[in-house]
Amino acid sequence: MTGKQAGFRYGIGGALMLIVAGCAAIPQPEAPPPAPRPVAPAPTPAPLPTSTKGWEDRAVDPGAWRYDAASRTAAFVPTGSANPLLTMTCSGEAIRMTSALVGNVSLRTSAGTDQVRFEGGNANLAARDPRLDRIAFSRGRFALETPGGGAMTLPVQSEIGRVIEDCRG
């Protein structure tokens, strides 16, 4: 066989293979799919009973913490007011919390619930009191609640940690 004959033979063979490959049968659907059946709407579930919101679910009081390095004070000032809801001041080896709260107040943090005694609107906590750490490291918020129903839910921000560290020096 000469080179021309081999090239011709391979050329014809390749062309025949392409023609055969192009002759594949296209499958035809046997029957159209059945129409979908209408689905009855699910019954509306009965509403859940409303529960009283826990301190973690309450809205945080609107406002912001302010820190004054000269007086070593962190104060939470509500929006639209000049009077703070809560002030934390380093005085010697203690932190004085000042608020309108009186009596035994529940301190609620993500670490649990503690009691803080406010006398005349003030509560004094030693600089190394673990309740201060619970406030500073609570997950996003903490709450102070009186037995009579008064409550404040405040955000946790860096100003709280600053005043605590100032006292621990």
C-alpha positions as CSV (number, residue, x, y, z in Angstrom):
1,M,0.0,0.0,0.0
2,T,1.3,3.4,-0.9
3,G,1.1,6.5,1.3
4,K,-1.7,8.0,-0.7
5,Q,-3.8,4.9,-0.5
6,A,-3.4,4.7,3.3
7,G,-4.3,8.4,3.8
8,F,-7.3,8.0,1.6
9,R,-8.4,4.9,3.5
10,Y,-8.0,6.6,6.9
11,G,-9.8,9.7,5.7
12,I,-12.8,7.7,4.4
13,G,-12.8,5.7,7.7
14,G,-12.8,8.8,9.8
15,A,-15.6,10.4,7.8
16,L,-17.7,7.3,8.1
17,M,-17.2,7.3,11.8
18,L,-18.4,10.9,12.1
19,I,-21.5,10.1,9.9
20,V,-22.4,7.1,12.1
21,A,-21.9,9.1,15.3
22,G,-24.3,11.8,14.0
23,C,-27.0,9.3,13.4
24,A,-27.8,8.7,17.0
25,A,-31.5,8.2,17.7
26,I,-33.2,10.9,19.8
27,P,-35.5,9.4,22.4
28,Q,-39.1,10.5,22.2
29,P,-41.2,10.8,25.4
30,E,-43.7,7.9,25.7
31,A,-46.4,9.9,27.4
32,P,-46.6,13.4,28.9
33,P,-46.1,13.5,32.7
34,P,-49.2,13.5,34.8
35,A,-50.5,16.9,35.9
36,P,-49.6,17.8,39.5
37,R,-52.4,17.3,42.0
38,P,-53.5,20.3,44.0
39,V,-52.1,20.3,47.5
40,A,-54.4,21.4,50.3
41,P,-52.9,24.2,52.4
42,A,-51.6,23.2,55.8
43,P,-53.8,24.3,58.7
44,T,-52.5,27.4,60.5
45,P,-51.0,26.4,63.8
46,A,-52.4,27.9,66.9
47,P,-50.4,30.9,68.2
48,L,-48.1,30.1,71.0
49,P,-48.9,31.7,74.3
50,T,-47.1,34.9,74.9
51,S,-44.5,34.6,77.6
52,T,-43.0,37.4,79.6
53,K,-39.6,38.3,78.2
54,G,-36.6,37.4,80.2
55,W,-33.8,39.9,80.7
56,E,-31.9,38.4,77.8
57,D,-34.8,39.1,75.4
58,R,-35.6,42.6,76.5
59,A,-34.5,45.6,74.4
60,V,-31.4,47.3,75.7
61,D,-32.1,50.7,77.1
62,P,-31.2,53.3,74.5
63,G,-28.1,55.4,75.3
64,A,-24.4,55.1,75.5
65,W,-21.6,54.6,78.0
66,R,-19.3,57.5,78.6
67,Y,-15.9,57.3,80.2
68,D,-14.1,60.1,82.0
69,A,-10.5,59.3,82.7
70,A,-10.0,62.2,85.1
71,S,-12.7,61.1,87.5
72,R,-12.2,57.4,86.6
73,T,-15.9,57.1,85.9
74,A,-18.1,55.2,83.4
75,A,-21.6,56.5,83.1
76,F,-24.5,55.1,81.1
77,V,-26.5,58.1,79.8
78,P,-29.8,57.5,78.1
79,T,-30.6,59.0,74.8
80,G,-32.0,62.5,75.1
81,S,-31.0,62.9,78.7
82,A,-28.1,64.4,80.6
83,N,-28.6,62.3,83.8
84,P,-27.0,58.9,83.8
85,L,-29.0,55.8,84.7
86,L,-26.0,54.1,86.2
87,T,-22.5,55.4,87.1
88,M,-19.5,53.3,88.0
89,T,-16.8,55.2,89.8
90,C,-13.4,54.0,91.0
91,S,-12.9,55.3,94.5
92,G,-9.8,53.9,96.1
93,E,-10.0,50.1,96.2
94,A,-13.7,49.9,95.4
95,I,-16.1,50.8,92.7
96,R,-19.2,52.8,93.7
97,M,-22.3,52.1,91.5
98,T,-24.7,55.0,91.7
99,S,-28.3,54.8,90.4
100,A,-31.9,55.5,91.4
101,L,-32.2,51.9,92.6
102,V,-32.6,51.0,96.3
103,G,-32.5,47.9,98.3
104,N,-31.5,44.4,97.2
105,V,-31.2,44.5,93.4
106,S,-30.8,41.5,91.2
107,L,-27.8,41.7,88.9
108,R,-28.4,39.5,85.9
109,T,-25.5,38.6,83.6
110,S,-24.8,35.8,81.1
111,A,-22.9,34.1,84.0
112,G,-25.9,34.0,86.3
113,T,-27.8,36.1,88.9
114,D,-26.3,37.9,91.9
115,Q,-27.5,40.4,94.5
116,V,-26.2,43.9,94.9
117,R,-27.3,46.0,97.9
118,F,-28.0,49.7,97.0
119,E,-28.3,52.0,100.0
120,G,-29.3,55.6,99.3
121,G,-28.7,54.9,95.6
122,N,-25.2,53.6,96.0
123,A,-23.6,50.2,96.0
124,N,-19.9,49.6,96.8
125,L,-18.1,46.6,95.4
126,A,-14.5,45.8,96.1
127,A,-12.3,46.3,93.0
128,R,-11.7,42.5,92.8
129,D,-15.3,41.6,93.3
130,P,-16.2,38.8,90.8
131,R,-19.6,40.5,90.1
132,L,-17.7,43.2,88.3
133,D,-16.1,40.7,86.0
134,R,-19.5,39.1,85.4
135,I,-20.7,42.6,84.2
136,A,-17.7,43.3,82.1
137,F,-17.7,39.9,80.4
138,S,-21.5,39.4,80.1
139,R,-22.6,38.6,76.5
140,G,-23.7,41.9,75.2
141,R,-25.9,43.1,78.1
142,F,-26.6,42.9,81.8
143,A,-29.6,43.9,83.8
144,L,-30.3,45.4,87.3
145,E,-33.8,44.5,88.6
146,T,-35.6,45.6,91.8
147,P,-38.1,43.4,93.6
148,G,-40.8,46.0,92.8
149,G,-40.4,45.5,89.0
150,G,-38.1,48.3,88.1
151,A,-35.4,47.2,85.7
152,M,-32.7,48.5,83.5
153,T,-31.0,46.5,80.7
154,L,-27.7,48.0,79.7
155,P,-25.2,47.2,77.0
156,V,-21.8,45.9,77.9
157,Q,-19.1,48.2,76.4
158,S,-15.4,48.8,76.9
159,E,-16.0,51.7,79.3
160,I,-17.0,49.3,82.0
161,G,-13.8,47.3,81.7
162,R,-11.8,50.6,81.8
163,V,-13.1,51.7,85.1
164,I,-12.6,48.2,86.6
165,E,-9.0,48.1,85.4
166,D,-8.4,51.6,86.7
167,C,-9.4,50.4,90.2
168,R,-7.3,47.3,90.0
169,G,-4.3,49.2,88.7
